[in-house]
Amino acid sequence: MMVDNKQIFTPVIKTERLVLRQWCEDDLEPFAKLNADPRVMEWFPSTLSRLESDDLAKRISPKLQEQGWGLWAVSIPDISSFIGFIGLAVPTFNAHFTPAVEVGWRLAYEYWGKGYATEGALAALKYGYEALNLKEIVSFTTVANQRSRHVMEKIGMHHDPKGDFDHPKLPKDHLLKKHVLYRMNHNEWRVL
């Protein structure tokens, strides 16, 4: 997709069932559909318009190309060319735990409950710890998002109650303002 000559190698990560890869133009339409689905966006402030979704994709893709890591587009060979994204990102806000690298995911509703988020997140953690030699990776979500919290626990992260925070990009009285912080350090990864 969409960057100038500042391109470096972006790895393709293959798991048992998934391919984590660079974004392409064909991903924009299914990404917009995913971002317009209220079930997928339940724990975000709102769904995204097509323009907002395209803008998000166009911010994600260059990060992969510039850094060699980021939020990879996810495919299931022979089933679907795009089911969402999984990967690593640097939070774009200031908090007591930033700067940091987070692991995150957003998958189309029809691919929930099949272990894809867990499988892809484990691959992203492996890349973060083994290829990038990161010391710690975090993840966070709103308090009530039990599905994402369950994935965080399944991939070996632990809830740090002292790290819970109010998301600085949300208004003071917003229902989703309170977030939980999960952590994993390099030593914890090695014993998994």
Residue pairs with C-beta under 8 A, 6 or more apart in sequence:
1 22
1 23
1 24
1 25
1 27
1 57
1 58
1 61
2 58
2 61
2 62
3 61
3 62
3 65
3 66
6 65
6 66
7 65
8 65
8 66
8 67
8 68
9 68
10 21
10 22
10 64
10 65
10 68
10 69
11 68
11 69
11 127
11 131
12 19
12 20
12 21
12 22
13 19
13 20
13 21
13 72
13 123
13 124
13 127
14 20
15 119
15 120
15 122
15 123
16 119
17 76
17 116
17 119
18 74
18 75
18 76
18 86
18 116
18 119
18 120
18 123
19 74
19 75
19 76
19 77
20 72
20 73
20 74
20 86
20 87
20 120
20 123
20 124
21 72
21 73
21 74
21 75
22 61
22 64
22 65
22 72
22 73
23 57
23 60
23 61
23 64
23 73
24 73
26 81
26 82
27 57
27 73
27 81
27 82
28 53
28 54
28 57
30 81
30 82
30 83
30 108
31 53
31 54
31 56
31 57
31 82
31 84
31 85
32 48
32 50
32 53
32 54
33 108
34 40
34 53
34 84
34 106
34 107
34 108
34 109
35 41
35 47
35 48
35 52
35 53
35 56
35 106
36 47
36 48
36 49
36 50
36 53
37 47
37 108
37 109
38 47
39 109
40 106
40 107
40 108
40 109
41 47
41 48
42 145
43 141
43 142
43 144
43 145
43 148
43 176
44 176
45 170
45 174
45 176
48 56
60 70
60 71
60 85
63 70
63 71
63 89
64 70
64 71
64 72
69 87
69 88
69 127
69 128
69 131
69 132
70 87
70 88
70 89
71 85
71 86
71 87
71 88
71 89
71 104
72 85
72 86
72 87
72 120
72 124
73 82
73 84
73 85
74 82
74 83
74 84
74 85
74 86
74 107
74 116
74 120
75 81
75 82
75 83
76 83
76 111
76 116
80 111
83 107
83 108
83 111
83 116
84 105
84 106
84 107
84 108
84 111
85 104
85 105
85 106
86 104
86 105
86 107
86 117
86 120
86 121
86 123
86 124
87 103
87 104
87 105
87 120
87 124
88 101
88 102
88 103
88 104
88 124
88 127
88 128
88 132
88 137
89 101
89 102
89 104
90 99
90 100
90 101
90 102
91 98
91 99
91 100
91 102
93 167
93 168
93 169
94 168
95 165
95 168
96 163
96 165
97 138
97 163
97 165
97 181
100 136
100 137
100 138
101 128
101 132
101 134
101 136
101 137
101 138
102 137
102 138
102 139
102 140
103 121
103 124
103 125
103 128
103 137
103 138
103 139
103 155
104 139
105 117
105 120
105 121
105 148
105 151
107 116
107 117
112 147
117 148
117 151
118 151
118 154
118 155
121 151
121 155
122 155
125 137
125 155
125 156
125 184
125 189
126 189
128 134
128 137
129 137
129 186
129 189
129 190
133 186
134 186
135 185
135 186
136 183
136 184
136 185
136 186
137 157
137 183
137 184
138 157
138 181
138 182
138 183
138 184
139 148
139 152
139 157
139 181
139 182
140 165
140 179
140 180
140 181
140 182
141 148
141 149
141 152
141 179
141 180
142 167
142 176
142 178
142 179
142 180
143 164
143 178
143 179
143 180
149 159
149 180
149 182
152 159
152 182
153 159
153 182
155 184
156 184
156 188
156 189
156 192
157 182
157 183
157 184
158 182
158 183
158 184
158 188
159 180
159 181
159 182
160 181
160 182
160 183
161 180
163 181
163 183
164 178
164 179
164 180
164 181
165 178
165 179
165 181
166 177
166 178
166 179
167 176
167 177
167 178
167 179
170 176
170 177
171 177
